[in-house]
């Protein structure tokens, strides 16, 4: 075997052979990267094939990212209505993080829907969760309760929309 390798490397067209092998390897790698070739064995998959679990992870990641960004955007809205001077705004952020954790629980169970009954139940759950934290009286007004319900509804409807977008894209592949 080593003699054969030695003969190939010392032959007159060895440079052309090496360059040819390198070019073939580069072409195969480029075809795999662009998705033209997919290699799937029992333990390894190379190529751009998106499995159902990859799509599901992407949906959950997008939903969690949206929810986190949306709730962080509420900090400014809430502080305009009622400034949280007691703890420098950290109590508001803590409450929103607790609400975020609850939304993540809903997202991971994958049973989010945009029916009115579902949204109403989740609105009541979030309001109860927030009111159990001992918030000040200005957070307990009917106006603020309506705002919280509107925010919860907006988040739920967007989470359902994100899932629908990815399911439509997944069906086209």
Buried (B, 14 or more C-beta within 10 A) or exposed (E): EEEEEEEEEEEEEEEEEEEEEEEEEEEEEEEBEEEEBEEEEEEEEEBEEEEEEEBBEBBBEBBBEBBBEBBEEBBEEBEEEBEBEEEEBEBBBEBBEBBBEBBBEBBEEEEBEBEEEBBEEBBEEBBEBBEEEEBEEEBEEEEBBEBBBEBBBEBBEBBBEBBEEBEEEBEEE
